[in-house]
Amino acid sequence: MHGPLSALDPAGPGAAHAAQVWWAMFWAGMGLLALMTALGTYAVLRPRTRTLKRPYLLLALGGIVLPVAGIVALLGYDVWAGAQRARSAAPAYGVQATGHQWYWSMRHTGADGRPRYAVNVLHIPAGQPVEVRIGAADVIHSFWVPRLGGKLDAIPGRTNVLRLQADAPGIYRGQCAEFCGLHHARMPFEVHAHADPQALAQAVQALSTVELQGEVDADGMPLPADGQRLGQAAPPTGMAGPHGAQAPTAAPQPPAPESPR
């Protein structure tokens, strides 16, 4: 049940609601399975001389009343939980996530009011609701952080709004949940929840101010105008890069030829 992408290991109120609905459906399904097993066993073992007096009543109860009652109960609970979330305080922190083939561009607002960009990394405060404005630049994607909330489609030309909250600081994994092309599986991202507002401000302020250009390198990562990966500093000379490749070092120059005397 536990894992970085498990919706049954909630770390926020949105995911907790989804997990509660899942467990309610699970136990209702188990109860229905037990009931049908008991009825099937009775049908096999009952004496053949006995007949049901009102067989249509059994069909009506099992085929109409029970399914309708279950659906109405689930719908009522979902409407109630949605109303509870809608009445909560409006988020004071907002970010924007834009899906591309095949990466997520995360736009934050720095302390100076200027936009700050990261790729596949979203910085949010812990313990308070956050408004994520979700869009797409090319095809339909789907933004999903299983431990923080439900999924929401990213549609070109439209902005959808998702409210997330991380109850505790940490790093939460997300994934594009809509098949969007050849490299769909290479669209994971992370949500970094910060407990300290100053640490959050510093993390956002350190991000790139360069707009996305829509170009990708051989690894499918986006390239801004200067050729460096957004949200990542160039590795120091001689150190391993983000994929284990060694950063290029200056080639040794041959000694200059001595001038003839």
C-alpha positions, 0 to 999 in steps of 0.5 A: 500500500505504501510507495512514492506513487501510491494513492493509498498512502495519502499525504494531503487532504485531497488524496485522503478523500480519494483513499477513503472512497477507494476503501469504501468501495473495496469493503463494499465490494468485499461485502457484495462478494460475500453475499453473492458467495453465500447466495450461490452456495445456498442455491447449490445446496438447497433442497430441490423440492423447495421453490422461491415464492417470490423470485422477482422480489429477489431480482429487484432487490439484488439487481436494482435496489442494491446497485442504486443504493450503492451509487447514490451513497458514493455520489452523496459522499463525493458531493459532501467531501467536495463541498467541504474542500470548496469551503476551505480557505482560498490558497495564498500560493499559486504555481503554473504547470504546463505539459510539453512533449515530454516534460513539465514546465513549472512556473513560479513567482520569485520574491522580486515578482519575476517568473522563475522556471523549473523543469519537472520540479515544483516548489510549494509550501507545506501545510497549506493549500496550493493552487496549481494552474494546469495547461498544455502546449501541444497535446493533452497531458494529465497532471497527477501527484498520487499522494497529494490529490487527484489527477487533472487533464492538461488541455491545450488552449485551456487552463484547469485549476487543481488544489493540492496540499502537502501535510508534511514537508518532503519530496512527492513524486508525480507523473503524466497520467495521460498517454501523450506520445512516444516518450510519455513514460519519461514525464515524471516530476517531483513536488518539493514541499518546504516547511520553512517559508524562507527556504521556499523563497530561496529555492524559487529565487534560485530557479532560471528566469529563462523562458522555455523554447520548446527544444529538447536534447538527446535525453528529451530534456528541454533546452532554453536559449543558452543551451543549459537545462532549465532548473539545473546548473551546469555541472562543475568541470570534471564532475558527473552531469545529471545523467552520469555523463562527465562534463567536458573538460578543457583538452590539454594544449600541446606545448608551443614550438620553440622559435629557431635561434 
